[in-house]
Amino acid sequence: MGTLVSLHVPQASPATTYTAGPLEVRKANLRDIQKLLTLINSFAAKGIMLPRTEFELAENIRDFVVIEGGGGLVACCALHIYSPAAAEIRSLAVDPGWQSHGLGRKMVEALEQEAREFGLVSLFAFTYVEGFFRKMGYETVERGELPLKAWKDCLRCPKFQACDEIAMRKRLY
């Protein structure tokens, strides 16, 4: 992958120093696991993502793309394949200091390209940020149309009985 992207670098807060320059969307590697855990589980602690374990990340590291900036990992996203036709965009997380600068869009675009290269027909996501995915060409669907997801990850979710995420899908072809 290793796609260089030109993005606006956010203003530094008093506690943070950012390094200007191009940011890179790249495939994650095993050295990223601790940083991924920190980023993803910071959102999980707020109840807006599923928590991930070190084992899960190691097992699925090939699914992830990341963006580094300011000397650290600032964004991640995964393409998790469920069938020869469908995959999920999941674990999309952007450090709060780097949000609203196009990082999420760049990662999803990179994963959509990867999905096309695999010959996938559609992508889906469960999200609280419907507007972001709508801008990316996803449409709201009934969660019953996405049974593969429901029986894998959703069963262990603490919100399983009262899920408030929005199911969205994008047809690639």
C-alpha positions, 0 to 999 in steps of 0.5 A: 500500500504505502500511499503518501497522502498530502493532508493538512497537519493540525495545529499543535496543542500545548501538550502535543508537537506535530511534525509537518510533512506527508503522512503515509497510509501503510499496512500495519505490522506487528510492531504497531500492535501496542499503538493500535491497542491504545488507539482503538481501546481509547474509543472502546472505553467510551462505548463507541467501538468494540475493544480489541485484545492483543491476540485479536490484533495479532491474528488480524494484523493483515486487515489493518492500515495505519497512518503515522504522524507527529512521531506516532500512530494517529489513525487506523482502519481494517478491512475484514473479509467475511465471504468471497463477496463481502467485507467489513470496514471496521476499527476506524479510529483517528486520534482526536487531535487529528480528526477532521483532516481527511485521515479516515477518508484516506484509509477507507479509500485505500481499503476500498481499493484493496477490496476491489483488487480482491474482487469483493462486491460490497463493503459494510460498516456498523457505525455511529458516524452515519454522515461520514460513511454516507459521504463515502457512498454508503447507504443505510441498510437493515442490520438483518441484511448483514447476518455474517457480522451479527453472528461473529463479533456482535454476539460478544458486544455488550450492546448486542441486545440493544445495539444503537449502531447504524448498519451501512453498505456500499456496493463496489460493482 
